[in-house]
Amino acid sequence: MKLLTFHGIIRKVETLSHGSLRIRIDTQEKFPPDSASLVFSLKDLFGAWGVKVEDNPDVIPELLPSEIPDYVPEFKDEKSPSERLRNVMFVYWKQKKIVEPFEMWRLNQMEEIITKWKSELEPV
């Protein structure tokens, strides 16, 4: 698991055609090269993201590792069956401490499921 914390401001939120959101965050600090490299390596990867905001605007929020949940929460009636399956697979992957990166492992599992169902089809 990679963990990166930084301070920033949500500058823009857009609704996309399929109902999801695009969120633009501007950082308030210059990133050291190793952190910037980590951010670039995360491009196009699925991850769990969180935001911590303080009620007092004079306090700079700090995110502690103990505040980060070990799971991806499910929200009833808000996620599609495929999103729910992905979340369950993530929890399984994490609990079993599978070394392979989650996205690679998930795609391999999906291929196995597809192959299994294809083998059940009658020839056309």
Backbone as CSV, one residue per row, in Angstrom:
resi,resn,N_x,N_y,N_z,CA_x,CA_y,CA_z,C_x,C_y,C_z
1,MET,0.848,-1.178,0.000,0.000,0.000,0.000,0.889,1.235,0.000
2,LYS,0.539,2.186,-0.838,1.231,3.463,-0.869,0.359,4.473,-0.134
3,LEU,0.973,5.274,0.713,0.235,6.304,1.439,0.904,7.637,1.182
4,LEU,0.115,8.581,0.734,0.617,9.915,0.455,-0.353,10.904,1.067
5,THR,0.130,11.786,1.915,-0.727,12.832,2.459,-0.152,14.180,2.052
6,PHE,-1.032,15.126,1.795,-0.610,16.474,1.432,-1.766,17.422,1.723
7,HIS,-1.486,18.681,1.759,-2.511,19.689,1.977,-2.905,20.291,0.640
8,GLY,-4.175,20.588,0.501,-4.640,21.169,-0.741,-6.055,21.695,-0.605
9,ILE,-6.548,22.229,-1.702,-7.882,22.808,-1.762,-8.610,22.208,-2.953
10,ILE,-9.844,21.771,-2.735,-10.672,21.312,-3.855,-11.113,22.565,-4.599
11,ARG,-10.622,22.714,-5.833,-10.881,23.925,-6.615,-12.033,23.763,-7.599
12,LYS,-12.297,22.519,-8.010,-13.331,22.335,-9.023,-13.919,20.937,-8.887
13,VAL,-15.237,20.857,-9.010,-15.939,19.574,-9.011,-16.850,19.572,-10.223
14,GLU,-16.741,18.507,-11.027,-17.570,18.378,-12.231,-18.357,17.076,-12.154
15,THR,-19.572,17.102,-12.672,-20.361,15.886,-12.802,-20.102,15.310,-14.186
16,LEU,-19.744,14.026,-14.244,-19.508,13.370,-15.526,-20.792,12.713,-16.021
17,SER,-20.813,12.333,-17.288,-22.042,11.859,-17.923,-22.636,10.630,-17.244
18,HIS,-21.829,9.778,-16.672,-22.353,8.566,-16.041,-22.626,8.745,-14.549
19,GLY,-22.606,9.995,-14.072,-22.991,10.287,-12.700,-21.847,10.353,-11.699
20,SER,-20.638,10.022,-12.117,-19.504,10.116,-11.200,-18.995,11.561,-11.179
21,LEU,-17.991,11.805,-10.352,-17.455,13.153,-10.222,-15.992,13.208,-10.626
22,ARG,-15.587,14.346,-11.139,-14.171,14.653,-11.357,-13.847,15.765,-10.370
23,ILE,-12.809,15.535,-9.575,-12.435,16.487,-8.531,-11.026,16.995,-8.798
24,ARG,-10.866,18.302,-8.833,-9.534,18.899,-9.018,-9.058,19.444,-7.683
25,ILE,-7.877,18.997,-7.272,-7.284,19.436,-6.014,-5.990,20.172,-6.333
26,ASP,-5.874,21.390,-5.826,-4.637,22.154,-5.962,-3.881,22.043,-4.646
27,THR,-2.610,21.650,-4.722,-1.808,21.541,-3.505,-1.285,22.909,-3.102
28,GLN,-0.984,23.039,-1.828,-0.481,24.304,-1.316,1.015,24.253,-1.055
29,GLU,1.599,23.168,-1.408,3.019,23.014,-1.094,3.743,22.439,-2.300
30,LYS,5.013,22.700,-2.376,5.841,22.116,-3.424,6.141,20.668,-3.032
31,PHE,5.974,19.772,-3.973,6.225,18.363,-3.699,7.706,18.049,-3.863
32,PRO,8.292,17.329,-2.896,9.654,16.838,-3.105,9.639,15.861,-4.292
33,PRO,10.758,15.690,-4.987,10.772,14.826,-6.177,10.221,13.419,-5.934
34,ASP,10.521,12.796,-4.781,10.035,11.433,-4.550,8.514,11.401,-4.395
35,SER,7.929,12.414,-3.746,6.473,12.466,-3.606,5.812,12.784,-4.946
36,ALA,6.402,13.698,-5.707,5.853,14.023,-7.030,5.888,12.794,-7.919
37,SER,6.964,12.045,-7.848,7.081,10.817,-8.628,5.992,9.824,-8.237
38,LEU,5.717,9.729,-6.939,4.658,8.831,-6.474,3.309,9.265,-7.027
39,VAL,3.025,10.555,-7.016,1.752,11.054,-7.546,1.624,10.688,-9.022
40,PHE,2.678,10.914,-9.807,2.626,10.581,-11.234,2.441,9.074,-11.438
41,SER,3.005,8.257,-10.568,2.870,6.802,-10.715,1.450,6.330,-10.410
42,LEU,0.663,7.153,-9.737,-0.713,6.785,-9.387,-1.709,7.099,-10.499
43,LYS,-1.257,7.793,-11.540,-2.160,8.164,-12.629,-2.829,6.925,-13.208
44,ASP,-4.132,6.997,-13.354,-4.973,5.939,-13.930,-5.103,4.712,-13.039
45,LEU,-4.648,4.787,-11.794,-4.844,3.673,-10.874,-6.064,3.946,-10.007
46,PHE,-6.790,2.891,-9.705,-7.933,3.023,-8.819,-7.423,2.997,-7.389
47,GLY,-7.956,3.846,-6.545,-7.523,3.876,-5.151,-8.649,4.322,-4.251
48,ALA,-8.434,4.206,-2.964,-9.368,4.733,-1.980,-8.833,6.102,-1.568
49,TRP,-9.660,7.110,-1.670,-9.233,8.474,-1.400,-10.045,9.017,-0.245
50,GLY,-9.449,9.865,0.540,-10.150,10.468,1.666,-9.767,11.921,1.812
51,VAL,-10.597,12.647,2.531,-10.342,14.049,2.781,-10.613,14.304,4.253
52,LYS,-9.730,15.042,4.890,-9.953,15.448,6.275,-9.987,16.964,6.310
53,VAL,-11.060,17.514,6.874,-11.239,18.955,6.959,-11.455,19.304,8.433
54,GLU,-10.792,20.330,8.884,-10.969,20.804,10.264,-12.100,21.827,10.301
55,ASP,-12.857,21.832,11.403,-13.923,22.824,11.580,-13.345,24.227,11.756
56,ASN,-12.189,24.312,12.385,-11.541,25.594,12.626,-10.625,25.916,11.441
57,PRO,-10.895,26.982,10.703,-10.076,27.296,9.513,-8.630,27.658,9.833
58,ASP,-8.315,27.925,11.113,-6.944,28.269,11.495,-6.094,27.029,11.767
59,VAL,-6.725,25.859,11.781,-6.007,24.617,12.079,-5.729,23.885,10.771
60,ILE,-4.480,23.516,10.545,-4.114,22.735,9.367,-4.386,21.262,9.678
61,PRO,-5.252,20.612,8.898,-5.577,19.218,9.203,-4.394,18.289,8.965
62,GLU,-4.227,17.335,9.848,-3.212,16.291,9.693,-3.931,14.955,9.671
63,LEU,-3.624,14.142,8.703,-4.241,12.822,8.581,-3.311,11.791,9.190
64,LEU,-3.787,11.114,10.219,-2.991,10.099,10.897,-3.268,8.731,10.296
65,PRO,-2.254,7.868,10.214,-2.487,6.517,9.682,-3.603,5.773,10.420
66,SER,-3.750,6.029,11.716,-4.802,5.345,12.489,-6.206,5.789,12.073
67,GLU,-6.313,6.910,11.354,-7.615,7.406,10.906,-8.035,6.825,9.555
68,ILE,-7.164,6.045,8.937,-7.448,5.486,7.622,-8.051,4.101,7.800
69,PRO,-9.270,3.874,7.312,-9.901,2.564,7.490,-9.192,1.479,6.693
70,ASP,-9.310,0.229,7.162,-8.707,-0.918,6.491,-9.614,-1.494,5.415
71,TYR,-10.695,-0.862,5.119,-11.666,-1.410,4.193,-12.216,-0.319,3.286
72,VAL,-12.849,-0.765,2.216,-13.572,0.156,1.348,-15.038,0.032,1.742
73,PRO,-15.639,1.082,2.299,-17.017,0.966,2.771,-17.994,0.782,1.625
74,GLU,-19.087,0.109,1.913,-20.162,-0.051,0.937,-21.298,0.876,1.327
75,PHE,-21.921,1.497,0.344,-23.051,2.364,0.584,-24.252,1.728,-0.107
76,LYS,-25.192,1.260,0.679,-26.356,0.565,0.135,-27.092,1.454,-0.858
77,ASP,-27.509,0.835,-1.949,-28.308,1.488,-2.993,-27.578,2.608,-3.723
78,GLU,-26.282,2.763,-3.520,-25.550,3.805,-4.220,-24.522,3.243,-5.184
79,LYS,-24.270,1.940,-5.125,-23.238,1.362,-5.978,-23.857,0.273,-6.849
80,SER,-23.302,0.142,-8.043,-23.766,-0.894,-8.952,-23.271,-2.249,-8.455
81,PRO,-23.860,-3.342,-8.927,-23.369,-4.669,-8.535,-21.889,-4.864,-8.866
82,SER,-21.411,-4.320,-9.995,-19.998,-4.481,-10.336,-19.107,-3.692,-9.373
83,GLU,-19.570,-2.523,-8.924,-18.797,-1.763,-7.932,-18.761,-2.507,-6.599
84,ARG,-19.891,-3.098,-6.226,-19.933,-3.861,-4.976,-19.007,-5.067,-5.053
85,LEU,-18.998,-5.766,-6.197,-18.100,-6.908,-6.378,-16.647,-6.464,-6.264
86,ARG,-16.321,-5.360,-6.884,-14.948,-4.838,-6.820,-14.540,-4.561,-5.376
87,ASN,-15.442,-3.974,-4.598,-15.152,-3.687,-3.191,-14.937,-4.971,-2.391
88,VAL,-15.784,-5.959,-2.632,-15.634,-7.234,-1.928,-14.308,-7.886,-2.312
89,MET,-13.965,-7.830,-3.592,-12.688,-8.390,-4.033,-11.525,-7.662,-3.367
90,PHE,-11.643,-6.342,-3.213,-10.582,-5.568,-2.570,-10.392,-6.006,-1.120
91,VAL,-11.499,-6.169,-0.398,-11.402,-6.590,1.001,-10.767,-7.980,1.081
92,TYR,-11.181,-8.899,0.194,-10.589,-10.242,0.167,-9.085,-10.160,-0.094
93,TRP,-8.708,-9.385,-1.122,-7.293,-9.212,-1.495,-6.484,-8.699,-0.312
94,LYS,-7.056,-7.724,0.396,-6.350,-7.128,1.529,-6.258,-8.116,2.693
95,GLN,-7.362,-8.800,3.019,-7.364,-9.746,4.126,-6.409,-10.902,3.880
96,LYS,-6.317,-11.357,2.644,-5.442,-12.491,2.306,-4.000,-12.053,2.094
97,LYS,-3.772,-10.713,2.167,-2.420,-10.153,2.003,-1.753,-10.630,0.709
98,ILE,-2.509,-10.559,-0.372,-2.006,-10.970,-1.682,-0.959,-9.950,-2.130
99,VAL,0.191,-10.432,-2.547,1.329,-9.567,-2.888,1.115,-8.849,-4.216
100,GLU,0.512,-9.516,-5.158,0.275,-8.930,-6.481,-0.548,-7.647,-6.337
101,PRO,-0.210,-6.581,-7.069,-1.004,-5.350,-6.986,-2.482,-5.641,-7.242
102,PHE,-3.343,-4.953,-6.493,-4.771,-5.249,-6.550,-5.333,-5.242,-7.963
103,GLU,-5.061,-4.207,-8.751,-5.650,-4.131,-10.096,-5.226,-5.307,-10.961
104,MET,-3.970,-5.711,-10.882,-3.509,-6.866,-11.664,-4.226,-8.133,-11.193
105,TRP,-4.300,-8.310,-9.863,-4.958,-9.485,-9.298,-6.434,-9.515,-9.707
106,ARG,-7.106,-8.347,-9.616,-8.528,-8.281,-9.959,-8.759,-8.625,-11.426
107,LEU,-7.926,-8.077,-12.307,-8.081,-8.368,-13.733,-7.844,-9.850,-14.030
108,ASN,-6.877,-10.462,-13.351,-6.647,-11.900,-13.520,-7.846,-12.700,-13.039
109,GLN,-8.434,-12.302,-11.922,-9.627,-12.983,-11.414,-10.784,-12.843,-12.400
110,MET,-10.934,-11.653,-12.968,-12.013,-11.436,-13.936,-11.816,-12.304,-15.173
111,GLU,-10.578,-12.438,-15.620,-10.299,-13.308,-16.770,-10.673,-14.753,-16.466
112,GLU,-10.373,-15.206,-15.252,-10.743,-16.569,-14.858,-12.254,-16.755,-14.878
113,ILE,-12.985,-15.759,-14.397,-14.455,-15.831,-14.394,-14.974,-15.846,-15.831
114,ILE,-14.429,-14.984,-16.687,-14.852,-14.931,-18.089,-14.582,-16.265,-18.779
115,THR,-13.398,-16.818,-18.565,-13.031,-18.103,-19.167,-13.974,-19.200,-18.706
116,LYS,-14.301,-19.210,-17.429,-15.222,-20.219,-16.876,-16.576,-20.127,-17.561
117,TRP,-17.132,-18.918,-17.680,-18.452,-18.752,-18.288,-18.417,-19.035,-19.790
118,LYS,-17.331,-18.684,-20.451,-17.210,-18.994,-21.881,-17.237,-20.495,-22.128
119,SER,-16.599,-21.243,-21.203,-16.560,-22.691,-21.364,-17.940,-23.328,-21.211
120,GLU,-18.865,-22.607,-20.583,-20.230,-23.107,-20.406,-21.126,-22.826,-21.613
121,LEU,-20.680,-21.954,-22.504,-21.486,-21.591,-23.670,-21.508,-22.717,-24.694
122,GLU,-22.623,-22.815,-25.380,-22.729,-23.773,-26.477,-22.076,-23.163,-27.705
123,PRO,-21.413,-23.964,-28.544,-20.806,-23.404,-29.764,-21.852,-22.743,-30.639
124,VAL,-21.456,-21.666,-31.273,-22.388,-20.904,-32.147,-22.082,-21.228,-33.577
